[in-house]
Each structure stands twice: as C-alpha cells, then as structure tokens.
Amino acid sequence: MRPVTEADLTTVLAMNNAAVPAVNALEADDLAWFADVAHTFLVADEPSWPVGRVRLVGFLIGLEGPGLAYGSINYGWFCERYDRFLYVDRVVVD
C-alpha cells in the first residue's frame, strides 16, 4: 500500500462507483475533497500486470475527527461520542 496520488484518482473513482451499494457513489469533486482532507488515503497496487505496469486493486480512506464538515451519519455518530478518533470511511477491494 502507498499514499494515493492525483494520477490514481480516476481509477479510484471508478473502483468506488463499481462498489455501490457497499459504499456510496462519489463524484470527482467528492473524491478530490477526500484527497485534500483525509488523514489516511492509501491505495494498494499489484505490480507487474503486465510486466512494468501497475494495477490498482484497492483503496482505504480514513478521516481524523472530529472537525470535518462531512455529512456522513456514521462520521457524525463518532463526532458526538469521541474527542478524537480515526474514522475509516471506506475500503474498496477489486
């Protein structure tokens, strides 16, 4: 796993939206927001697919809280109960 890069975002968006309804759908602007504010945004890649290429096979987004203007009911639940936390918003594996 490694930190996400801007070059990964198109593939991450496609992976996310292919995983609906397990996760909610995102628009490109939503994903850019996550990339900007996430405490942890990692991608997993599979090297040598084919040789010399890399294929993304998953990602994880974690948000530090409280304090973000994020409308998730689940994130809000943690904000109401904890002074500090790391919220795993989504994990997608292809």
Secondary structure by P-SEA (a helix, b strand, c coil): cccccccaaaaaaaaaaaacccbbbbcaaaaaaaaacccbbbbbbbccccccbbbbccbbbbbcccccccccaaaaaaaacccbbbbbcccccc
